Amino acid sequence: MGFSERDKRILENFVTSADDQIYAIRNTVPSEVFGAFGSYFSRNPEDFRFHLLRAIKGQITKNEKSIPEYDLDWLAECGDVEELRNFVYETERNRIRENGGILDIHASDEIMGIIDRSLRLVDPSKAIERGLRRSRDFFEKWYGKYGHRSIANMVWIPMVANNVSQLFARELAYEQLAFFIEQSTRYVKWGRESFMFDRDVMQSPEGKTMKHALEFATDNYFILSDIACDFFENRNPFDQWLEKQSDEMKTVEEKVQRATYEREIKGAALDVSRFLTTQACQTNIAFILDARSAEFDNSTLKKHPLREIRTLVEVLERNARQIVPSLLKYTEANEYYGDKLNGSDGYYEMDEVRSFGKGVDVISFDKDALDKSLANIMRRHGTGGTFRNRYERVKGMSFERKMQILRRAVRDRGRYDEWVETDEDFDLIKIAFEIRSDIGAIRDWRRHQKFDRGEPGIYTLDNGVHRPDILVDLGREAEDTFDRTIEVLHDAEIKIRRHFPFQAQYVVPMAAMHSLTMSGGLDQVQYLLWTRTTPEGNFSYREDAFNLAEAIAKVHPWLLGYEKYPEGRSFRQVYDEAPLKGLLRLQTGETTLHS
């Protein structure tokens, strides 16, 4: 449909264009309104802007207009507060004169009253709210009867969580449709004031045990941080560090150079000391979550065994409702999922838990992945045909011919070309693997939400710890500090879990071993490995990434151009000599701090 010039000016307070075929929705449109109007497309071919304009004018139903023409004039002509003030003032002056009135003190007071009322509409989103005020049955119909869940998928809720434990952060990271930024363990030091003390434990005889363990761990976290800082400063004096920097860094002011140097030293030190960070240490998270996922998570986590999470989810829901009041409908506590969160009454427990070390196991893979991947790529970029057509053709090719096709597929691929394919063709072939590592590294691996992920529900030091090799370089004091802290925390965990098996996780440190199973496509895997082998990353998950690359190359040697994996060589040698470059890429360099 066509819009009048006035309507276009009104609309462009809410969308980036009233004419273009493709346009963006401004943040003046409430997210739940966007979701509702977006859902119209499944039943109504009319443009989103048409529905939006009707909402602004109060015409969603057959009601009379509820937005005064005066306010619509402002939406069409003005967007700035001062412009609005001047616009209203001149309009009222002219109206009074045209009606034969006198511009006296009473007229001025009348004009100022009108200005004050108009200023209430400075936020254009208020126009939509007022337009919908007399059409609330719209929400009942579209949010209740027609496609509640599909609407909720389109509505994103921006939120912030302050002073939440690592255990809450873990629950948030499980959600595949939550996107978040969390307080860094590399640049932020934790202190005694940043604990989450579980109320149930603290009101019991085990409360003193928890308090002592957490404070002991934090004191030793500071000791280890200081030792590591001194070590990295002595090994990398400022002048030597500066010599290794880029020309750009060498030319900036010394205070900038010093700040960068100190930040790198601190980051390297905290990468070591974070192994003593417990799950009770609080963090801050900014995140967005779609309304459908929020609804599910709220109903599920209300039955979580930890009081902290049950309390926080009530707070989350209360605040999310202010953004999407019509969408969070089915949030009653879910008993079925609650049973699973509470360990199914111990039904699946093993008689014995054994400790384990770092490593990667491939759980399942497609032995025909090469031929199927080539068939998908060729079908995508060829002139039609079915997968079976392409697959049968590929199966008759020599290995060298298949490698030629792969070389063509990644030809000219640059450093910032993250994916092998523009679409999902190379991702259709799946692989599943288990990473065994410390909780701190697993925390980073878990964030790759495009993978399906699964892991044990409980953290425990019974699995053993990852004792980083650098402790030996740091010296005996560092080793003793680490070992003694682990001993105290494990004793505390054992005591607390007799009565509080879930709450005992608060005293488990990042050094504790854990496992994470991930399943995803080959394009996701190659992206994952490139991302997690960056030299600037934490040394623990970087080690995991190389372990993962080796495990995957052994079952899919063709990713590196080998027909068979070359046994008897180090993986670094296998990778450096790989016949195929550009498909499975790793970052093998080192930072100036570590080199």
ChimeraX attribute file (.defattr): number of C-alpha atoms within 10 A of each C-alpha:
attribute: neighborCount
match mode: 1-to-1
recipient: residues
	/A:1	7
	/A:2	9
	/A:3	14
	/A:4	9
	/A:5	11
	/A:6	13
	/A:7	17
	/A:8	19
	/A:9	20
	/A:10	23
	/A:11	22
	/A:12	17
	/A:13	22
	/A:14	22
	/A:15	19
	/A:16	14
	/A:17	17
	/A:18	22
	/A:19	13
	/A:20	8
	/A:21	7
	/A:22	8
	/A:23	12
	/A:24	10
	/A:25	17
	/A:26	15
	/A:27	13
	/A:28	15
	/A:29	19
	/A:30	18
	/A:31	21
	/A:32	23
	/A:33	21
	/A:34	19
	/A:35	22
	/A:36	25
	/A:37	20
	/A:38	18
	/A:39	23
	/A:40	18
	/A:41	12
	/A:42	9
	/A:43	8
	/A:44	11
	/A:45	8
	/A:46	11
	/A:47	14
	/A:48	18
	/A:49	22
	/A:50	16
	/A:51	17
	/A:52	22
	/A:53	20
	/A:54	16
	/A:55	25
	/A:56	24
	/A:57	22
	/A:58	25
	/A:59	20
	/A:60	21
	/A:61	15
	/A:62	9
	/A:63	11
	/A:64	12
	/A:65	19
	/A:66	18
	/A:67	20
	/A:68	13
	/A:69	11
	/A:70	12
	/A:71	19
	/A:72	18
	/A:73	16
	/A:74	21
	/A:75	24
	/A:76	18
	/A:77	15
	/A:78	20
	/A:79	16
	/A:80	13
	/A:81	14
	/A:82	11
	/A:83	13
	/A:84	20
	/A:85	18
	/A:86	14
	/A:87	16
	/A:88	23
	/A:89	17
	/A:90	12
	/A:91	12
	/A:92	20
	/A:93	16
	/A:94	14
	/A:95	12
	/A:96	14
	/A:97	11
	/A:98	10
	/A:99	8
	/A:100	9
	/A:101	12
	/A:102	13
	/A:103	14
	/A:104	9
	/A:105	9
	/A:106	10
	/A:107	15
	/A:108	15
	/A:109	11
	/A:110	12
	/A:111	20
	/A:112	16
	/A:113	12
	/A:114	15
	/A:115	18
	/A:116	12
	/A:117	11
	/A:118	17
	/A:119	17
	/A:120	11
	/A:121	18
	/A:122	18
	/A:123	14
	/A:124	21
	/A:125	18
	/A:126	16
	/A:127	25
	/A:128	22
	/A:129	18
	/A:130	19
	/A:131	24
	/A:132	25
	/A:133	15
	/A:134	18
	/A:135	19
	/A:136	11
	/A:137	13
	/A:138	15
	/A:139	18
	/A:140	13
	/A:141	12
	/A:142	17
	/A:143	23
	/A:144	14
	/A:145	9
	/A:146	16
	/A:147	15
	/A:148	22
	/A:149	17
	/A:150	17
	/A:151	24
	/A:152	25
	/A:153	17
	/A:154	20
	/A:155	24
	/A:156	24
	/A:157	20
	/A:158	15
	/A:159	15
	/A:160	13
	/A:161	16
	/A:162	11
	/A:163	14
	/A:164	21
	/A:165	22
	/A:166	22
	/A:167	22
	/A:168	21
	/A:169	20
	/A:170	14
	/A:171	12
	/A:172	19
	/A:173	19
	/A:174	16
	/A:175	15
	/A:176	17
	/A:177	19
	/A:178	18
	/A:179	16
	/A:180	17
	/A:181	11
	/A:182	13
	/A:183	13
	/A:184	13
	/A:185	16
	/A:186	19
	/A:187	15
	/A:188	12
	/A:189	18
	/A:190	18
	/A:191	15
	/A:192	14
	/A:193	9
	/A:194	16
	/A:195	22
	/A:196	20
	/A:197	20
	/A:198	18
	/A:199	13
	/A:200	14
	/A:201	20
	/A:202	14
	/A:203	10
	/A:204	13
	/A:205	10
	/A:206	20
	/A:207	17
	/A:208	13
	/A:209	20
	/A:210	25
	/A:211	18
	/A:212	14
	/A:213	23
	/A:214	28
	/A:215	15
	/A:216	16
	/A:217	25
	/A:218	24
	/A:219	16
	/A:220	19
	/A:221	26
	/A:222	18
	/A:223	17
	/A:224	27
	/A:225	24
	/A:226	16
	/A:227	19
	/A:228	26
	/A:229	22
	/A:230	16
	/A:231	16
	/A:232	18
	/A:233	18
	/A:234	10
	/A:235	13
	/A:236	18
	/A:237	12
	/A:238	14
	/A:239	8
	/A:240	12
	/A:241	16
	/A:242	17
	/A:243	12
	/A:244	14
	/A:245	14
	/A:246	9
	/A:247	10
	/A:248	7
	/A:249	15
	/A:250	14
	/A:251	10
	/A:252	10
	/A:253	9
	/A:254	11
	/A:255	9
	/A:256	13
	/A:257	18
	/A:258	13
	/A:259	11
	/A:260	13
	/A:261	19
	/A:262	15
	/A:263	14
	/A:264	20
	/A:265	20
	/A:266	22
	/A:267	22
	/A:268	23
	/A:269	23
	/A:270	27
	/A:271	20
	/A:272	23
	/A:273	27
	/A:274	21
	/A:275	25
	/A:276	30
	/A:277	25
	/A:278	29
	/A:279	27
	/A:280	25
	/A:281	24
	/A:282	22
	/A:283	23
	/A:284	17
	/A:285	18
	/A:286	14
	/A:287	17
	/A:288	18
	/A:289	22
	/A:290	19
	/A:291	28
	/A:292	22
	/A:293	18
	/A:294	26
	/A:295	21
	/A:296	16
	/A:297	19
	/A:298	23
	/A:299	22
	/A:300	23
	/A:301	23
	/A:302	23
	/A:303	22
	/A:304	22
	/A:305	18
	/A:306	20
	/A:307	14
	/A:308	19
	/A:309	20
	/A:310	18
	/A:311	13
	/A:312	17
	/A:313	20
	/A:314	16
	/A:315	13
	/A:316	15
	/A:317	19
	/A:318	13
	/A:319	14
	/A:320	21
	/A:321	15
	/A:322	10
	/A:323	19
	/A:324	21
	/A:325	13
	/A:326	17
	/A:327	24
	/A:328	24
	/A:329	14
	/A:330	12
	/A:331	17
	/A:332	13
	/A:333	18
	/A:334	18
	/A:335	13
	/A:336	11
	/A:337	16
	/A:338	18
	/A:339	15
	/A:340	15
	/A:341	18
	/A:342	16
	/A:343	15
	/A:344	13
	/A:345	10
	/A:346	9
	/A:347	7
	/A:348	8
	/A:349	10
	/A:350	7
	/A:351	5
	/A:352	7
	/A:353	10
	/A:354	7
	/A:355	14
	/A:356	16
	/A:357	16
	/A:358	17
	/A:359	17
	/A:360	23
	/A:361	15
	/A:362	18
	/A:363	12
	/A:364	13
	/A:365	16
	/A:366	13
	/A:367	10
	/A:368	11
	/A:369	19
	/A:370	20
	/A:371	20
	/A:372	23
	/A:373	20
	/A:374	24
	/A:375	23
	/A:376	22
	/A:377	22
	/A:378	20
	/A:379	19
	/A:380	19
	/A:381	10
	/A:382	10
	/A:383	7
	/A:384	11
	/A:385	11
	/A:386	11
	/A:387	17
	/A:388	13
	/A:389	12
	/A:390	20
	/A:391	18
	/A:392	13
	/A:393	13
	/A:394	20
	/A:395	16
	/A:396	11
	/A:397	11
	/A:398	10
	/A:399	16
	/A:400	12
	/A:401	12
	/A:402	18
	/A:403	21
	/A:404	13
	/A:405	14
	/A:406	22
	/A:407	17
	/A:408	10
	/A:409	18
	/A:410	17
	/A:411	12
	/A:412	10
	/A:413	15
	/A:414	9
	/A:415	9
	/A:416	6
	/A:417	12
	/A:418	16
	/A:419	18
	/A:420	22
	/A:421	15
	/A:422	10
	/A:423	12
	/A:424	17
	/A:425	22
	/A:426	23
	/A:427	20
	/A:428	17
	/A:429	19
	/A:430	17
	/A:431	20
	/A:432	20
	/A:433	20
	/A:434	20
	/A:435	24
	/A:436	21
	/A:437	28
	/A:438	27
	/A:439	25
	/A:440	26
	/A:441	23
	/A:442	21
	/A:443	19
	/A:444	13
	/A:445	22
	/A:446	21
	/A:447	19
	/A:448	16
	/A:449	16
	/A:450	14
	/A:451	19
	/A:452	14
	/A:453	20
	/A:454	14
	/A:455	15
	/A:456	10
	/A:457	11
	/A:458	12
	/A:459	24
	/A:460	27
	/A:461	23
	/A:462	17
	/A:463	17
	/A:464	18
	/A:465	24
	/A:466	21
	/A:467	18
	/A:468	15
	/A:469	9
	/A:470	12
	/A:471	19
	/A:472	12
	/A:473	11
	/A:474	17
	/A:475	13
	/A:476	11
	/A:477	14
	/A:478	21
	/A:479	19
	/A:480	13
	/A:481	18
	/A:482	23
	/A:483	14
	/A:484	14
	/A:485	21
	/A:486	25
	/A:487	13
	/A:488	17
	/A:489	26
	/A:490	22
	/A:491	14
	/A:492	22
	/A:493	27
	/A:494	16
	/A:495	16
	/A:496	24
	/A:497	16
	/A:498	10
	/A:499	13
	/A:500	18
	/A:501	17
	/A:502	20
	/A:503	25
	/A:504	27
	/A:505	21
	/A:506	25
	/A:507	31
	/A:508	27
	/A:509	29
	/A:510	26
	/A:511	26
	/A:512	25
	/A:513	27
	/A:514	30
	/A:515	22
	/A:516	19
	/A:517	21
	/A:518	23
	/A:519	21
	/A:520	18
	/A:521	18
	/A:522	23
	/A:523	22
	/A:524	22
	/A:525	23
	/A:526	20
	/A:527	18
	/A:528	20
	/A:529	20
	/A:530	20
	/A:531	17
	/A:532	22
	/A:533	23
	/A:534	19
	/A:535	17
	/A:536	17
	/A:537	15
	/A:538	20
	/A:539	18
	/A:540	19
	/A:541	22
	/A:542	20
	/A:543	17
	/A:544	24
	/A:545	24
	/A:546	22
	/A:547	18
	/A:548	22
	/A:549	23
	/A:550	20
	/A:551	18
	/A:552	22
	/A:553	22
	/A:554	19
	/A:555	18
	/A:556	21
	/A:557	19
	/A:558	23
	/A:559	24
	/A:560	23
	/A:561	25
	/A:562	19
	/A:563	13
	/A:564	12
	/A:565	17
	/A:566	15
	/A:567	9
	/A:568	7
	/A:569	10
	/A:570	10
	/A:571	18
	/A:572	12
	/A:573	10
	/A:574	19
	/A:575	21
	/A:576	11
	/A:577	12
	/A:578	17
	/A:579	14
	/A:580	19
	/A:581	18
	/A:582	18
	/A:583	21
	/A:584	23
	/A:585	20
	/A:586	20
	/A:587	14
	/A:588	13
	/A:589	11
	/A:590	11
	/A:591	12
	/A:592	16
	/A:593	20
	/A:594	11
	/A:595	9
